[in-house]
Amino acid sequence: MARARKDMFDGSKPKVDLSPMIDLVFLLLIFFMVSSTMITNRVDPNVLIPAASAAKVPTLVQGRVVINVYADGTLKDDEGRVLDLAGVETRMRRAKTTDPSVRLLIRADRVAAHRYVKDVVDASAKGGVSSVIFSTYVTD
């Protein structure tokens, strides 16, 4: 029995085939690229948000519902759908069920009346979301 093992060893170094490991690394890379969510906020260029000297660039953009408030009081979500206040409340309630830490990001036009923004904040609170972020530009 010991003799059979000795005959199988020819004295050369064993070779390790790395191609299965490389294939696995590429498959994992593709898996994580596909399964990870790339969160970007869609920005409506028609909403001219104000500039602020104390504005900060956000580090975390996940868990936000974006509502655009236009100068005439029109409300749109980040997908471009026109909403009324009941629609904002419903959208926030739905977002709260999927993510309990969801926040409202308001992109209000710089000439929009404050009452429109207040109404959106109130509708969000009725929907169960009281954390609000106001979008501004960073001034240099």
Backbone as a ProteinNet text record, in pm:
[ID]
protein_1_A
[PRIMARY]
MARARKDMFDGSKPKVDLSPMIDLVFLLLIFFMVSSTMITNRVDPNVLIPAASAAKVPTLVQGRVVINVYADGTLKDDEGRVLDLAGVETRMRRAKTTDPSVRLLIRADRVAAHRYVKDVVDASAKGGVSSVIFSTYVTD
[TERTIARY]
82.3	0	86.7	189.7	279.1	355.7	380.4	453.8	372.6	242.2	157.4	160.9	161.4	168.5	302.3	406.8	538.6	550.3	487	492.6	412.2	306.3	224.4	295.6	385.5	456.2	575.3	576.1	683.6	792	782.2	885.9	862.8	765.7	740.6	644.8	648.3	558.8	414.8	323.1	182.6	138.2	57.6	9.8	-133.9	-159.6	-293.9	-355.3	-469.9	-540.1	-620.7	-584.4	-648.5	-771	-796.5	-909.1	-1044.9	-1073.5	-1202.1	-1214.5	-1103.5	-1108.4	-1129.8	-1067	-1086.4	-1230.6	-1284.5	-1425.1	-1516.8	-1488.9	-1570.4	-1562.7	-1444.3	-1428.7	-1508.6	-1502.8	-1580.7	-1730.5	-1773.2	-1915.4	-1961	-1878.8	-1913.9	-1918.3	-1824.3	-1823.2	-1950.6	-1988.6	-2111.7	-2232.9	-2235.7	-2348.2	-2364.5	-2256.7	-2266.7	-2299	-2252.3	-2285.9	-2434.7	-2489.5	-2630.4	-2720.6	-2682.1	-2770.9	-2764.3	-2657.9	-2651.4	-2737	-2794.8	-2878.9	-2797.6	-2804.7	-2736.2	-2840.9	-2832.3	-2931.5	-2887.1	-2970.1	-2947	-3078.5	-3071.5	-3190.3	-3204.7	-3322.3	-3348.3	-3375.4	-3306.1	-3315.8	-3393.8	-3495.4	-3573.6	-3509.6	-3457.9	-3389.9	-3484.4	-3615.3	-3711.3	-3734.1	-3689	-3700.5	-3569.5	-3576.1	-3456.9	-3447.7	-3369	-3360.1	-3268.1	-3289.6	-3209.2	-3068.6	-2980.9	-2844.4	-2836.8	-2750.2	-2732.6	-2585.9	-2536.7	-2395.5	-2368.1	-2468.7	-2449.8	-2489.9	-2513.3	-2555.1	-2441.5	-2478.8	-2380.2	-2414.1	-2312.1	-2331.3	-2368.1	-2478.8	-2521.1	-2425.4	-2407.7	-2323	-2406.3	-2529.7	-2617.4	-2741.1	-2766.4	-2882.9	-2990	-2966.9	-3067.1	-3177	-3294	-3404.2	-3466.8	-3475.3	-3534.9	-3647.4	-3750.1	-3855.7	-3844.1	-3825.5	-3805.1	-3938.3	-3973.9	-4091.4	-4044.1	-4075.1	-4042.2	-4161.5	-4136.1	-4240	-4208.4	-4297.6	-4276.6	-4329.7	-4293.3	-4331.7	-4482.9	-4554.4	-4700.4	-4772.5	-4696.4	-4756.6	-4774.3	-4735.9	-4744.5	-4645.7	-4688.1	-4603	-4576.9	-4450.4	-4413.4	-4314.8	-4323.5	-4224.6	-4102.2	-4005.1	-3880.1	-3896.9	-4011.8	-4038.2	-4120.2	-4149.3	-4219.6	-4370.9	-4425.2	-4570.6	-4622.6	-4728.8	-4792	-4871.9	-4853.1	-4920.3	-5003.1	-5107.6	-5175	-5130.8	-5183.5	-5139.6	-5177.2	-5291.7	-5329.5	-5232.7	-5186.5	-5088.3	-4954.9	-4915.8	-4792.2	-4806.7	-4920.8	-4944.8	-4940.5	-5004.6	-5004.3	-4864.1	-4791.9	-4654.8	-4566.1	-4581.1	-4499.2	-4539.3	-4667.2	-4713.1	-4658.4	-4661.4	-4608.5	-4458	-4387.6	-4242.2	-4207.5	-4289.8	-4265.1	-4279.2	-4370.4	-4386.9	-4267.2	-4205.1	-4089.1	-3959.6	-3949.4	-3829	-3870.2	-3866.5	-3911	-3828.7	-3707.4	-3623	-3624	-3726.2	-3734.3	-3745	-3688.2	-3693.4	-3748.8	-3810.2	-3864.8	-3761.1	-3730.2	-3640.4	-3724.7	-3733.9	-3812.5	-3719.6	-3748.3	-3677	-3774.8	-3775.9	-3871	-3805.8	-3881	-3834.9	-3813	-3710.9	-3675.4	-3784.6	-3876.3	-3984.5	-4118.5	-4118.5	-4242.1	-4284.8	-4414.6	-4467.3	-4443.6	-4416.3	-4386.2	-4503.2	-4624.6	-4741.3	-4742	-4688.9	-4682.9	-4589	-4476.7	-4379.5	-4438.1	-4504.6	-4567	-4672.2	-4750	-4851.8	-4789.1	-4675.4	-4605.8	-4552.9	-4497.1	-4446.6	-4561.7	-4675.9	-4792.1	-4843	-4849.4	-4894.4	-4798.2	-4669.5	-4570.2	-4587.6	-4613.7	-4635.3	-4759.6	-4864.2	-4984.4	-4954.6	-4860.9	-4819.6	-4723.8	-4684.3	-4598.6	-4451.6	-4414.7	-4274	-4255.9	-4176.9	-4156.5	-4014.9	-3927.7	-3790.5	-3785.6	-3749.5	-3754.5	-3617.5	-3577.9	-3454.4	-3493.6	-3436.2	-3460.1	-3338	-3361.3	-3252.5	-3212.2	-3081.5	-3025.8	-2895.4	-2848.8	-2718.1	-2613.2	-2496.1	-2383.3	-2320.9	-2306.2	-2238.8	-2091.9	-2008.7	-1863.3	-1818.2
-118.5	0	124.8	125	239.1	251.9	141.6	143	210.4	192.4	252.7	404.7	456.4	601.6	655.1	583.4	627.6	630.8	538.3	533.5	647.4	695.7	802.6	937.3	956.9	1084.1	1083.6	1179.1	1180.7	1283	1351.9	1444.7	1588.7	1618	1756.2	1823.6	1957	2031.6	2017	2006.2	1999.4	2134.7	2131.7	2253.7	2280.1	2405	2445.2	2522	2477.2	2544.5	2660.1	2783.3	2901.7	2947.4	2889.4	2937.2	2921.7	2815.3	2812.1	2923	2954.8	3060.9	3196.9	3220.2	3345.5	3355.2	3244.2	3243	3277.7	3222.4	3249.2	3396	3453.8	3595.3	3682.3	3652.4	3729.7	3711.9	3590.3	3568.1	3644.9	3645.8	3722.9	3872	3918.2	4059.5	4096.9	4014.8	4040.8	4033.3	3935.7	3922.6	4047.9	4096.8	4214.4	4340.9	4348.1	4464.2	4465.4	4350	4341.9	4355	4292.1	4290.2	4417.7	4491.4	4616.2	4721	4807.1	4911.7	5038.5	5095.7	5222.4	5330.9	5401.1	5501	5636.2	5692.1	5827.7	5902.5	6024.5	6108	6171.8	6158.2	6223.2	6369.9	6454	6597.9	6658.8	6736.9	6807.6	6944.1	6970.9	7098.9	7218.6	7194	7304	7363.1	7293.6	7345.4	7416	7545.5	7624.5	7637.6	7548	7549	7662.3	7712.1	7823.8	7780.3	7878.5	7854.5	7891.9	7822.2	7850.3	7835.5	7925.9	7920.3	7804.8	7760.5	7651.5	7515.9	7508.4	7382.4	7281.4	7154	7045.9	6944.3	6887	6781.3	6654.5	6588.5	6469.9	6353.4	6276.3	6157.7	6033.1	6032.6	5917.3	5959.8	5895.4	5932.1	5824	5716	5610.7	5650.1	5593.5	5613.2	5750.3	5805.4	5937.7	5931.3	6008.4	6031	6176.4	6200.4	6335.5	6391	6509.4	6581.9	6717.2	6746.3	6875.2	6968.3	7088.8	7190.4	7302.2	7322.5	7423.6	7558.6	7662.4	7798.4	7816.9	7745.1	7759.1	7667.4	7591.4	7502.2	7360	7330	7194	7105.6	6984.3	6888	6769.2	6729.4	6611	6529.3	6397	6312	6298.8	6220.7	6209	6132.4	6069	6000.2	6086	6210.3	6303.4	6297	6217.3	6208.7	6327.9	6388.8	6501.3	6445.2	6505.6	6460.6	6573.1	6535.3	6630.8	6598.8	6669.9	6648.1	6508.7	6457.8	6320.8	6220.1	6248.6	6161.9	6162.8	6279.5	6288.2	6204.5	6217.7	6140.6	5990.6	5947.5	5805.9	5758.3	5837.8	5800.8	5786.4	5877.2	5870.8	5751	5722.2	5607	5477.9	5467.6	5350.1	5337.4	5449.7	5447.6	5410.6	5454.3	5424.8	5275.3	5207.3	5063.5	4984.5	5030.3	4958.7	4996	5120.1	5166.2	5257.2	5207.8	5288.5	5415.1	5421.2	5539.7	5633.1	5623.7	5705.1	5852.8	5936.6	6081.9	6147.6	6261.9	6340.1	6443	6446	6547	6641.8	6766.1	6866	6949.7	6951.7	7037.7	7146.1	7254.7	7362.9	7470.9	7519.4	7630	7752.2	7829.8	7943.7	8049.2	8052.8	8151.7	8089.5	7961.9	7896.7	7954.6	7971.5	8024	7923	7974.2	7889.4	7797.1	7840.4	7759.2	7626.6	7624.1	7498.4	7399.6	7449.1	7364.4	7316.4	7405.8	7370	7261.6	7273	7171.8	7035.2	7033.7	6907.2	6846.4	6928.9	6879.7	6823.3	6892.6	6843.8	6711	6699.5	6574.8	6460.6	6490.7	6389.7	6342.8	6437.2	6401.3	6314.3	6343.8	6260	6120	6109.2	5979.7	5905.4	5967.3	5900.3	5932.6	6024.6	6061.2	6204.8	6222.1	6356.5	6408.1	6326.3	6368.6	6431.9	6560.7	6636.8	6696.7	6690.2	6751.9	6854.5	6973.3	7076.2	7083.6	7075.6	7075.7	7218.5	7245	7374.3	7349.9	7453.7	7447.2	7497	7439.7	7484.4	7604.3	7715.6	7832.5	7827.1	7871.7	7869.6	7995.1
0	0	0	85	90.7	-40	-101.9	-226.7	-338.6	-338.4	-441.7	-431.8	-311.7	-294.2	-342.9	-315.7	-356	-508.3	-573.9	-719	-783.4	-715	-772.6	-767.5	-677	-664.6	-758.4	-850.6	-949.2	-916.7	-804.2	-763.8	-805.3	-890.9	-931.4	-832.9	-834.8	-745.9	-794.1	-700.2	-742.8	-799.8	-902.9	-966.8	-922.8	-889.3	-849.4	-965.6	-1008.9	-1117.8	-1057.9	-1093.1	-1036.7	-1115.1	-1229.7	-1310.3	-1240.7	-1164.9	-1094.5	-988.9	-923.1	-823.1	-890.4	-1002.6	-1075.7	-1124.6	-1173.6	-1215.4	-1098.9	-983.8	-865.5	-825.2	-830.5	-795.9	-892.2	-1020.4	-1117.6	-1096.4	-1065.2	-1038.4	-914.6	-811.3	-691.4	-721.5	-800.2	-838.1	-913.4	-1008.3	-1083.8	-992.2	-902.8	-809.7	-725.5	-667.9	-582	-661.3	-783.4	-865.9	-899.7	-928	-964.8	-842.9	-733.6	-617	-534.1	-544.7	-468	-536.9	-457.1	-514.1	-525.7	-642.4	-663.3	-646.7	-535.9	-501.6	-554.2	-637.4	-684.3	-677.4	-637.1	-636.5	-773.3	-828.7	-956.6	-930	-1001.3	-980	-1095.4	-1061.6	-1162.5	-1184.8	-1303.8	-1327.3	-1328.4	-1333.5	-1333.8	-1195.3	-1091.4	-955.3	-922.9	-905.3	-873.3	-722.2	-661.9	-516	-470.6	-349.4	-300.6	-261.1	-249.7	-202.5	-55.5	16.8	159.1	195.1	277.8	316.2	411.7	486.7	583	525.5	396.6	334.2	338.1	350.9	354.8	247.2	189.5	91.1	167.1	131	205.8	184.9	291.5	282.4	257.5	303.1	287.1	209.6	98.1	17.5	17.6	89.2	96.6	193.4	173.1	264.7	256.7	137.4	119	17.1	44	-53.9	-95.3	-223.8	-274.3	-323.6	-274.4	-321.9	-373.6	-499	-559.1	-544	-493	-477.1	-575.7	-672.2	-775.1	-728.6	-799.9	-762.7	-759.8	-845.6	-849.9	-751.6	-671.5	-572.6	-619.5	-743.1	-794.7	-720.2	-688.6	-618.5	-709.9	-719	-796.5	-715.3	-731.4	-666.3	-756	-712.7	-788.1	-918.9	-939.3	-1065.2	-1160.6	-1119.9	-1206.3	-1199.2	-1107.5	-1093.9	-1015.5	-1065.1	-995.7	-878.7	-761.8	-639.9	-580.9	-509.7	-423.3	-280.8	-182.7	-44.5	5.2	-37.8	-0.8	-62.7	-183.2	-247.6	-175.6	-124.6	-45.5	81.3	147.3	269.7	241.5	133.7	96.6	62.6	-12.6	-50.2	73	169.3	290.2	376.3	383.5	461.4	401.2	268.4	200.3	221.7	213.7	233.8	377.3	471.5	613.8	641.7	571.5	593.9	542	433.9	380.8	452.1	499.1	568.7	683.9	807.8	922.2	944.9	891.8	912.5	791.5	708.6	587.1	622.8	535.3	555	429.6	449.9	339.5	297.1	168.8	113	29.3	73.8	2.5	-83.8	-213.1	-307.8	-349.3	-276.5	-302.3	-387.2	-483.7	-566.5	-478	-511.4	-426.1	-418.8	-515.5	-510.9	-470.7	-433.6	-389.5	-255.1	-239.5	-113.3	-1.2	116	231	265.1	238.3	274	198.3	75.8	1.4	70.3	114.2	183.9	316.1	387.9	515.9	495.4	389.1	360.4	332.5	262.9	235.1	364.6	451.9	580.6	663.5	664.9	739.2	682.7	550.7	487.9	518.2	521	555.1	699.1	788.4	929	944.1	868.7	872.3	820.4	728.6	675.6	766.5	877.5	974.8	963.8	876.4	859	905.1	1010.7	1064.9	1043.7	987.6	960.6	821.8	817.6	692.9	663.5	537.2	490.3	384.3	392.4	291.5	200.8	72.1	-24.3	-59.1	-52.4	-91.3	-165.9	-233.7	-297.4	-200	-209.7	-129.1	-198.6	-126	-182.7	-145.7	-235.7	-209.7	-140.6
[MASK]
++++++++++++++++++++++++++++++++++++++++++++++++++++++++++++++++++++++++++++++++++++++++++++++++++++++++++++++++++++++++++++++++++++++++++++

